[in-house]
Amino acid sequence: MEDTTTHRDVVVNGVRLHIAEQGEGPLVVLLHGWPESWYSWRHQLAPLAAAGYRVVAPDQRGYARSEQPADVTSYTMLHLVGDVIALIKELGEEQAILVGHDWGAPVAWTTAMLRPDVVRAVAGLSVPPILPTGLVPPSITRTQYGEGFYQIYFQEPGVADTELAKDIPASFRRILFGASGNNPLNRQPRPWVIPDGRTLLDTMPEPLGLPDWLTETDIQAYADDFALHGEGAFTGAFNWYRNIERNHELLAPFRGRGIDVPALYVVGDRDMVTSLGGAKGLRTPLATIAPRLHAQVVLKGCGHWTQQERPDEVNTALLDFLSHVDRAAAQ
């Protein structure tokens, strides 16, 4: 299939974002997670465009080719949701279907919760809707998993940032394999907990080889874009984590709200997220949180990098969902 993806920059909420786009038709916005970029959707752009959609995948604020605001408080969930709403408007559209993976899923779910007038439908990959803020705050996860829990480890400015920036390609290689379904350690998913005195990458050694879905070209594509930020290559991405507690304060008025638009959830059964208490507990009552849930898809043997590890199955699920949304709108 010919790659007709185009790239350009747009400015939303005063922040320059790089976007990849392809196709014409109803707008579908693909929101990546940590520590990724638009490139994580490389297998979805063309198939969704071929099905008659305008597909746009931004590098979200702080990531890859997009601008990295210096102030850590510029990465709250309200900023991230605001970027999505402003991007839809900048693209000349009134509404969009959102698809998010990892951190992109909380952004998608929260945007759908706050602005159902703009979000036609929402799909989350890996992370279920932990409303209203997207993730459980450190004040709770510290008690559940201890000081070594990866989200706690990410809170200290400069620590994980420096660690991952030392050798960016190696960091991507180790993290992408480490959280994949191909890593034998993930046959029984477990929370990422870093032993005292160790680092994140200590828990994710260099793989002997890459799985079929990941190439050295892919690794370099991520690394080249993150390297644009120099020593702060990962700082913007980590700043999302450094606002989780703040998000719970800012979004407190919306506790009790659910997802009012059509929804889809896709997760791998070897995804670390399935081992977390909050996420595991939310998967069962998902239809209560999102009463217009179309499907909950579990991919056997798939790890955390859902749309990269299982592109064909994810594309099938997304196209079925998009068709469902379009049919419902036509009735």
N, C-alpha and C positions, 0 to 999 in steps of 0.2 A: 504493500500500500504506500503510495507516494506521500512523503512528509511535506505538507504545506503549512506547517506551523510557522507563524510569524512572531516576532518579538519587538516590544517597544516599552517605553516608560510612560507612566501616567503619574500625576500628582493627586493624592487624595488626603484630605485633612492635613495638608501642608507637608506630607511625606511622599517622597518619590518611590514608587513601586515599579518593579519590572514585572511585565506580564507576558505569558505565552498564550497565543490564541489561534484557533482554527475553526473553520466552518461557519455556517449561517443558519439562523433559525432561533428558537427559544434559547435563552441564555442559561448555561450551566457553569457555575463557578466551582473550581476544584481547589480545595484548601489543604495544603500540605501540613505535615507535622514536624516534630523534632527528630533529628537535626537535618531536615531535608530542604527541598525547594520545589519549584515547578517541575523539576526533572523527575520527581517521584511519580508523576502522572504521565510519563512518556508513552505508556502503553494504552492510555485511555483517550488521549486527545483525538487521534485519527478515527478510531471506531465510533466514538460519540458524534464526531463531526459528520462522519459518513451516514449516520442515522438521522441527520437533519437538525443538529443542534449547533449553536454557537458556543464553543467551549473555551473558557478562559481560566488559566492557572497562574495566579500571581506568586511571586516570592513575597511572602508576608513581611511586615515591617521587622527590620533587624536581621533578616536572612539574605544570604547569597547576594544577588545583584541589586537588591533593594536597599534603600537608605536605612541607616542604623541610628535612630535618635540617641543622644548621649544620656539623657535623663532616664534613670531606671523606672521612674513612675510614668513614663510614656508608653508602657507596655501592659496597661491594665486591660481586662476583658472589654471594658467599655471602649477603649481605643481600638481594639481589634475588631469588635463588632462595627464600630463607626467606620473603619476602613472598608469593610465589606459593603456596607450600605452606600458609602460614597463611591466605591468602585462601580457598583451597579449603575448608579446615576451617571458617572463619568463615561461609562460605556454606552450611554444613551438609552438605557432600559429602565422600565418601571419595576420589573420583578425578575427573579432568578430562582433556579433550583440550586441548592447548595449541596456539595459533597465534601466531607472533611475526613481526614485520616489523622490519628494520633491527636496532637494539639489542635489540628484543624477541625476535628470533630467537635470538641467543646465550643470552638468559635462558631461552627455551623449550627449546633444545637441551640446555643444561647442567642444567636441572631434570629433563628426561627421563633424562639420563645418571645423575644422582645419585639420583633417586627414581622408578624405573620402577614401583614399587608404587603410586604416586599418579598418575602420568601414563599414561593409557590409550593415547595416541597423540600425535604431535607434528608440526606443520607449520611450516616456516621459509620466509619470504618474503625474498628478496634475499640474506641472509647464510647461507652453508652452515655446517654444524657444524664449527667450528674448535675442536676439543676439546683439553683439558678446560675452557678458560677463556673461550672466545667470540671473542677478538680477539688478533691478533699484538701482542706488547708493543712499546712505544716503543724499547727497546734494539735491536730488530731493524728496525722500520720506519724508524727514523732512518737506518740504514745503507742500506736499500733505496731510500728516496725523498728523503732529505735533511731538513734542518731545517724546510723549508716544508711538509712533509706535514701535512695538516689535523689529524690526531690528535696530532702533536707541537705544532702551533700551539695546540691546545686545552689543553695541559698547564699553561700559565702562568696562575695564578689572576688573575682580573680583566681580562684582555686581551680575549679573545673575548666574555666576559660583557658588558663595557661596550659593545663594538662593536655587538652585536645588540640590546641593551636601549635604545639611543638612539632608534630608531624601530622598534618591534616589528612593526607591520603591514608596513613596507617590508622588514624582515629576512625575514619569512615569504614575502612575495611573491617576493623575489629567490632565496631558497634553494629553494623549491618549484618554481619554473620552472627555475632553474639546473640542478637534478639530474634534470629530467624528460626523457622521451623526445621532448618537443616542442622542446627546445633543440637547434638544429642542431649545436652543438658536441659533442653526445653521440652523433652517428651513429657515431663511433669513440670508445667510452668510454675515459676516461683517469683516472688518480688525481687527487684534489684536491691540488694542490701550489700553495702561495701564495708568489709571488716575494718576495725579500727587500725589506723596506720597504713591502710592500703588506698589505692586510687580506683576510680571507675574502670580504667583500662586494665588494671591488674586483674579484674574479674572477667575480662574479655580478651584472652590471648589471641595473638595472630593466628588465623586459620591456616591449616595446611594447604587448603585450596578453596576456591570460591564455588558456591553453588551455581547451578545452571542459569538461574535467573539474574545473576550478578556478574559483571565483567570488570576488568581493570579500567576499561573505557568509562564505565558508569562511575566507578570510584573517582576517577580523575575529573569527570564532569562536575561532581559535587565539590571536590577539593578546589578546583580552579575558581569556582564562583565564591566559595567561602573565603578563599585567600585574598579576595579583593578588600577585605576588612583588616588585613594584616594581623597584628597580635590580638586584635579584638574579633577574630574570625567568628567565634561562637558566642560572644558576649550578648549580642542582641537576642539570640535564641535563648540563652539562660535567663535573660531579664524577664521573659514570660513567666518562668517559674518563680521569680523573685517578687511577683505580684499576686500570687495565689491567695495569700492571707488578705491582702488589700481588696481583692475581688469580692471576698465574702462580706466585707464591710460595705462596699459600694452597691452590691446587688441584693443586699438584705431585703429591700422592699418587695422583691419579686419572688421570695420564697413561697412555694405553693403553686406557682404557675407551672403549666405543662407545655407540651408541644401540640399545637392546634392544627398543624398542616400534615399532609401525607408524609410518612416517614419510612425509612429502611435502615436496618442495622446489619452489618456484616463483620464477622470476627473469626480469626483462626483459633482452633482449639489448642494450639501451642503458644498463643500470645501471652506474654507476661501479664498483660492487663487482666486476663481472666482469673489470675491468682489473687488479685487485690480484693479486699473485703467489700469496699463500696461498690466496685464494678460488678463483682460476682453477685452481690445482693440485688443489684438493679436490673440484671438481665431477666429475671423471672417476671417482675411486674412491669416490664417495658410497655406493654399494651395499655397499662393504666396511665403511665407518664405520657405516652404518645398514642392516644386512642385511635388514630387513623394509621396505625402501623400496618404497612403492606406486608412485610416479611422480616424475619430474623434468620439470617443465613450464617451457619457455622461451617467453616472450611476445615476439613480434617487434614492434619499434618501441617497446617499453615501457621507460621509464627506471626510476629508483630507487623511486618512490612506487607500488609495485606495485598494492595493493588500491584506491588512489584513481584511478590512471590507467586501470586495466582492471578495474573492479568486476565486470562480468558474467563475464569469463573467470576471474577469481579465485574468484568464488562457485561457478561450475561445477566448478572443480577441487576446492574445499573440500568441496562437497556430495558429489561422487563419492568423495572420500577418507573422509568421515564415514560414508557408506553402506558403504564397504568395511570400515571398522573395526567397524561394527555387525553386519554379516553375519558377519565372522570371530568376533565375540564370541558370536554365537548358535549357532555350530556346535559 
